[in-house]
Amino acid sequence: MPTAMHKTTIYLDDDTRLCLRRAAQREGKTQAEILRDAVRRYERETHEGLPPGVGGFRSGRRDVGERAETLLRAATRKRKWR
């Protein structure tokens, strides 16, 4: 199943716009493909991993996904939410 695409407008100075156009012609890709590739590469190179605590523990429960809202409300009421 293809990924949904969303239109985004960006502003480029003349030099950057020319670089993008040349890169697209050289690679035989659309300018949008060049930009998507560049954003993904940037993310890979600068991504620092998951925030602390995300996926870093096991609750021992198998129903957390289905009961997430209920569990969060209960934790808030008990002031266990930080």
C-alpha positions as CSV (number, residue, x, y, z in Angstrom):
1,M,0.0,0.0,0.0
2,P,1.5,3.4,-1.0
3,T,2.3,6.0,1.6
4,A,-0.1,9.0,1.5
5,M,1.5,12.2,0.2
6,H,0.9,15.6,1.5
7,K,1.7,18.9,-0.2
8,T,4.1,21.2,1.6
9,T,5.3,24.5,0.4
10,I,8.9,25.6,1.0
11,Y,10.7,28.8,0.0
12,L,14.2,28.5,-1.6
13,D,16.6,31.2,-2.6
14,D,17.6,31.2,-6.3
15,D,20.9,29.3,-5.7
16,T,19.3,26.6,-3.7
17,R,16.5,26.2,-6.2
18,L,19.0,25.9,-9.0
19,C,20.9,23.2,-7.0
20,L,17.7,21.3,-6.5
21,R,16.8,21.4,-10.2
22,R,20.3,20.3,-11.2
23,A,20.3,17.4,-8.7
24,A,16.9,16.2,-9.9
25,Q,18.1,16.3,-13.6
26,R,21.4,14.6,-12.7
27,E,19.7,11.8,-10.7
28,G,16.7,11.4,-13.0
29,K,14.3,12.1,-10.2
30,T,11.7,14.7,-9.4
31,Q,12.6,17.6,-7.2
32,A,10.1,16.3,-4.6
33,E,12.0,12.9,-4.6
34,I,15.3,14.8,-4.0
35,L,13.8,16.7,-1.1
36,R,12.2,13.6,0.5
37,D,15.5,11.8,0.2
38,A,17.4,14.7,1.7
39,V,15.0,15.0,4.6
40,R,15.2,11.3,5.4
41,R,19.0,11.4,5.2
42,Y,19.1,14.4,7.5
43,E,16.9,12.6,10.0
44,R,19.1,9.5,9.9
45,E,22.2,11.5,10.5
46,T,20.9,13.7,13.3
47,H,18.4,11.4,15.0
48,E,19.3,10.7,18.6
49,G,17.0,7.8,19.2
50,L,13.9,7.6,21.3
51,P,13.2,10.0,24.2
52,P,14.2,8.6,27.6
53,G,11.7,6.0,28.9
54,V,10.0,5.3,25.5
55,G,10.0,1.6,25.0
56,G,12.5,1.3,27.9
57,F,10.6,-0.9,30.3
58,R,8.1,-3.7,30.5
59,S,4.9,-3.2,32.4
60,G,4.1,-6.9,32.5
61,R,0.7,-6.1,31.0
62,R,-0.4,-7.2,27.6
63,D,-3.4,-4.8,27.3
64,V,-1.7,-1.5,27.6
65,G,-2.4,-0.5,23.9
66,E,-6.1,-1.2,24.2
67,R,-6.4,0.4,27.7
68,A,-4.0,3.4,27.2
69,E,-6.6,6.1,27.8
70,T,-8.1,4.4,30.9
71,L,-4.6,3.7,32.4
72,L,-3.5,7.3,31.8
73,R,-6.7,8.7,33.4
74,A,-6.1,6.4,36.4
75,A,-2.4,7.4,36.7
76,T,-3.4,11.1,36.6
77,R,-6.1,10.6,39.4
78,K,-3.5,8.9,41.5
79,R,-0.9,11.7,40.8
80,K,1.5,9.1,39.3
81,W,1.8,11.1,36.1
82,R,4.9,13.2,35.8
